[in-house]
Amino acid sequence: MSANLFVQPSAENSSLNEYSVHISPSPPNPFQERVAGARSELTTRFYFNLSDERPSSWSQSRLKRLFDVSCVLLAMPFLLPIFLVVGLAIRFTSPGPVLFLQTRIGRRRRTFTILKFRTMEHCEKGAHNCITTTENQRFTPVGPFLRRWKLDELPQVFNVLTGDMSLVGPRPKIPEHQIGRLRCRPGITGAATIAFAREEQVLATLPDLDLDRYYRSIVLPAKLRLDTEYMSCATFLSDLKLIINTALRRWDTSAIHGLIEMEVAELRSKSHGNLKSTSSNGSTNRLATLDRDESLVSGD
């Protein structure tokens, strides 16, 4: 028998500790025992108090800002031909604008407009699913190629020049997906970006789940943990290594399964002894059963 897990964010959504969890009782689950007894070193590294973590001095320094701007300016002669080729490919293969503009949350909760090459068919505002998988969107003919090689993210170098973003940092979220507060500039790449580089393929294996609730309660906290830990000890050399790994597509995608396993186990642990009933009409608010969660984290 599986347990039904539902996580509800608080109104402020300012930290992971503001999530309330409701679980319907169930007997011990083999999945829970496996996670508790055989958690990898990668997973256990992420148990820490997020409220105590502060970005490193490098992450907030003027030297990092100078490094970002210098890298972008030096790379611009090589990037401009790529911009031209990609822009023409989008223009000639699908109707609509070349660039996709979207409001994201930046440092200290300030909003800005992020720039991306458009990879989906142009439609009215709000018509797309805000959580993208390889199966739930209508891509342009060149869209999958651009997303696979992360070429759709290249226009964000202009966000770096304007000061809204950095080369390395947590990925900026849309307002409804932002949890916690960014104490440094969001980045084009980062620790969670590397770990979740194949996120769309993993989420595409969940056709029967409430994808939005799962994404909010499991994936977003996992990303927050990974980015917060990295930014607390980031240095010039570690940022340079992340940039090189991103450019060479050295994705450490094995991390995504361990991180999601950890989040599922911790949510169940925190909710132990705090079981509550469902809504007054007796209906059950349902995110997913742990049987289905297991199929996600095992990659089946």
Secondary structure, DSSP 8 states (H G I E B T S, - for coil): ---EEEEE--SS--SGGG-EEEE------HHHHHHHHS--HHHHTT-S-GGG----TGGGSHHHHHHHHHHHHHHHHHHHHHHHHHHHHHHHHSSS-SEEEEEEE-GGG-EEEEEEE--B---STT-S-SS--SSSS-B-TTHHHHHHTTGGGGGGHHHHHTTS-EEES---B-GGG--S--SS--EEE-HHHHHTTTHHHHHTT-TTS-HHHHIIIIIHHHHHHHHHHHHHS--HHHHHHHHHHHHTT---TTHHHHHHHHHHHHHHHHTTT------TT------EEHHHHHHHHTT-
